[in-house]
Amino acid sequence: MLSSVSTIGLVLGGGGITGAAFHFGTLLAIEMATGWNADDAEVLVGTSSGAFVGALARGNALHLDTFAGTGQTREEIHTWLNGYVYPRAAPRGALRWLRRGLLPAIRRPSLHVALASPGVYSTDGLSQWVTDAVGPLSETWPDKPTVLVAYDVERRERVPFGTEAAPEIALARAVAASSAVPLIYEPVHIGDRWYADGGLASGTSADLLLAHREPLDLALILAPFAATEPRTSGRLYEDVFDRVGRAALASEVAKIRREWPDTDILVLRPTEAVLDLARPNPMSVAATIPTFLATLRSMRHELAHGSVWNILANHMCAGRAVARGGCV
């Protein structure tokens, strides 16, 4: 681990399984360039796929085998991923959806119509993935400040697991709750509450960094669902999700700047070349490895850009000599 002179808050936004591939590729590229490991983050905030990657980071399990298995062929890797991402769920929950999603949305139309919907798949596979990757840590909670964001279906509010404002639960269970994408996964029942994907509140929830006891030196935000411009060949719904993500992130960044004016903020997003592979279906296991590889290629150029590299080098090189694109 790198002994960094700066305190860094890491925010990993939601973005489906291809968003997890973007996180993995970006964090690996940063580590290769600077020596900074994601577990070096003073505070980590993860939402949906970002919660999954955040759990792996805290368990020091951001390795290729963790993310792609040991398969030798594309088919073997896809089969391995499908086992974790798409375990079938028993069909149930129609009345729950009627009460907590459909009827409220009829009275007040919103995107929340999908809340508590019966899911074809279960998040149990994601919990098992975390357990297999980080071992006993999956049943407890990291010692370092770690916040995984889910969404309370009935109260319609975000729930930051890992803080005093949320129930105490196991790390793997929090990942499952944070990742329960409506219409795909069943909501997760914890205690007497039902939880769904944390991205229903915000794709990033970067403002949760402000709960730290003192200002951080750098807020590093990875935002797969906040592209700055519509993808040339993208579907209409992609731009809708990106616009919502951009608006939420802009509000959160503005709040951080007001509260912590001396904190540097760096937002990294997928390039169009990465999005061409990661979209239109961010839950495609077939797109994960191509997205990861494209992210590595794109970050080679992105991190070397002067405005980006200067921030990273200032906070992550920890007094070592600095060359363009690397700490030496």
N, C-alpha and C positions, 0 to 999 in steps of 0.2 A: 504493500500500500504506500501511496505517496503521502508524505507529510506536507500538507499544503499550508501556506501562510495565509490563505484566504478562506473565509467561510463561504460555502457555496450551497445554494438551494437548488435542487434538481426537480423539475416538473416534467412528468411524462404523461402526455395527453392520450385520449382515446383515439382509436383508429382501426379497430378490427385486427385480425391476425396479420394483415399486411402492415398495419401500423406498428405492431410489435416487431416486425422485421425491420422497419425503418428505425425504431428505437435501438434495436440490437446493432444494426450497422453503424448508426451514428455514434453510439457510445463506444463501440470498438474502434472506430476511426479516431475519436478523441483520445482514447487511451493510447493508441499507437503513436499519436502525434505528441502527446504531453506527458504520458505516464499516469494521468489522473484516472482513477477507477471510480465507477459510479457509486460504489459503497463508501467512497471518501466524502460523499455529500453530507453536509451538516444536517440538512433536512431533505427528505424525499417525499414528494406528493405524486401519487399515481392514480389515474382514472382509467377504468376498463382495461384495455390491453396494456396501458401504462402501469396499472396496478400489478398485472402479471409480471411485466419486465422489472418493475420496482422490487417485487418480492424476490425475483432471481438475483437482482443486484445486491440486496441486503444479505442474501445467502451465498454470495460470492460464486454464483452459478451461471454467469453470463458466458457460457462456452458454446461452441458450435454444436457439440453433441447434445447439449441441453435443448437446443432450439430445433435441431434437425435430425436427431437420432444418429444411429450408426449405419443407416442404410447405404448401399452402394449405388443404387439406381434411383431414378426419379420416382418410379412406382413404389419402391420400398419406403422412401421418405414420405410420400403422400399417404401411404397406408399408416405409417407411424403417427403422423400428425393427425389424421382423421380419428384415430383411436382416442386422442386426448380432446380434440376440438368438437367432435360431433358424436358423442354417445347419445343414443336415443333416450327420450324421456317417455314415461307412461302418459298417454293422453288424459289430461285432467285440467281443471281450472276454469271451465267455461263460466260458471257462476261468479267466480272471483273476478274475472274480466268484466262481466256484465256490471257488477256493483262498483268496481274501482276504476275501470277504464272506459267502457263504452257509454254507460249512462251519464257519468260526469262530463264526458266529451260532447254528448248530445246537448246537454244543458249549456255548456260553454266550450265550443269547438276549439280544439288545440291539437298539437302533435302528441299529446298524452293519451290519445285514443288507444294506443298500443299498450298502455300500462297494464301490468298483471295479465297480459294475454297468455293463453295456453301456448307453451313452447314445444316445438318438435324435438328439441334437444335439451340435455341437462348440462349444467355447469360442473357436475361431479368430475368430469374428465379434466377440467382445468384445475380443480382442487388436487386431483391425483398427480397432475403434471408438476404442480408446485411441490407436493410432498416428495415425489421421486427426485426432484432437483435439489431441494434444500434440506431434506431430511427432517430431524426433530424440530428445527426452527418453524416448520409449517404448522405445528401445533401450539406455538407460543406467539411471541411478537419480537421484532428486532429491538435491540437495546438502543440503537440510534433513532432519533425522531423520524417516524415513518407514518404517513397518512395515506390511506387508501379510500377513495371516495365512492360511495354507493348512493342510491336514491330510494328514499322511503316511499313506497307506492301509495299508501293511504294518506300520509301527511303531505305528500308532494314537496319534499324538501331534501336537500343533500345531506348525507350522513358521513362525516369524516372519521372513519374507523382509525383508531390509533390516537384519538384525542379524548379528553374528558367529556366531550359532547356526544359521544357514541358508546354503545355497549362494548364491553371487552369480549373479543372473539379471537379465534385462531387465525393466523395469517392466511392459510389456504382458504378458509371460509370467507374471509374478507375479499380475496381475489375473486372467488366465485360470485359473490354478491355484486361487486363492482363491475363484473363483466357480463351480467345477465342481460344481453341485448334483447329488447322486446320483440316478439314475434318469432325470434330464433330460439332463445333460451327461456325456460321457465324462470319466473322470479324465485329468489332464494328466501326460504323461511328461516328466520333467526329469532328465537324468543317468541314473541307474539306479533312480530312485524314481518312484512314482505318487502324485499329489496330488489331493485332492478339496476340496470347499468347507470353508473355515476355520470355518464355523459348526458343524461337527460337534464341535469342541472347545469353542467358546463363541461365542455370537452377538455378543459385544462384545470380549472379551479386553482389557478396560480396564486390568487389572493390569500390562500390558506398559509402561504409562507409567512404572512404577517403575524401569525400566532407565535413565531419564534421570539424568544425573550429579548433579543436585540437585533438590530439591522444586520442583514447578511451582506457580504461584499459583492456577490454575484448571484443573480437569479438566472439559471440556465433552463430554458423552456423548450421542449421538443413537442411540436404541435402538428401531428399528421392530418388533422381535420380543420386546418385553418389556412388553406392555400390562399395566396394573395391575389391570384387571377384565375378565371375559369380555364379548365383544361380544354385545349383546342377541340379534342374529340370526345369531351366529357358529356355525360348525361345531365339532364336538367337537375335532378335531385342532388348530384354531386355539388353543384354550385350552391344550392340551397343550404346543404350541411356546412359547406365551407364558409358561407356568409354568416351563418349563425355562430360558427366556431370563431371566426375572426372578430365578430362583435363582442362576444363574451371575453375573449382574450384581450382585446383592446381595452375593455373596461377594467379588467383585472390588472393589466400592466399600468394603466393610469393610476389606479389605486396604490400600487406599489411605489410608483414614482412620487406620489403625494406624501406617503407615509415615510418612505426611505429615499430621500432625494439623492443620497450619495451612493446608492446601490446600482451597480451596472446590471443591465438586463440584456440578455442575448436570446433571441428566438430563432430556432432552426426549424425549417419546414421542408417537406419533400419538394424536389424540383419536378418540373413537368415530365421529365424522362422517368423519374421514379413513379410518379402518379400514373403514367401510362401503363405501368405494370401492376401497381397496387389497386387500381380501379378498373372497371366500375364496381367490382365486388370485393370489398375489403375483407370479407370472410372467406376468401378463396385460398385453400391450403396450397393449391397448385401455383399460386402467385407469390408465396412467401419467400422461397429461396431466390427467385429472380429479383424480387423487391430488395432483399438484403444485399445482393451483389450490386445492384444498381445504386443503392444507397452508399455503399463503400466507394464506388467510382465517383459519385457526385460529391461526396464529402471530401474527397481528395482535393477538389477545386474549391469547395465552399469554405473549408477550414483555412485554406491558404490565402483567402481574400483578406486584404489588409485590415478592414474594419472588424472582421471576425477574429482573425489570428491575434491581433493586438490585445483583444479582451481575454482570450484564452491564455495567451502567454503571460499576461499580467497576473492572472489569478492561479494558474496551474503549473507554471514552471518552477515555482518555489525556490527562486534564487539561482537556478541553473542558467547556463548560457543559453541564449535563444537564437535559433536560426529560423529562416522563413519556413514555416510549415513543420517545425519540430523543436523540442527542448533537448539540449545536449549537455 
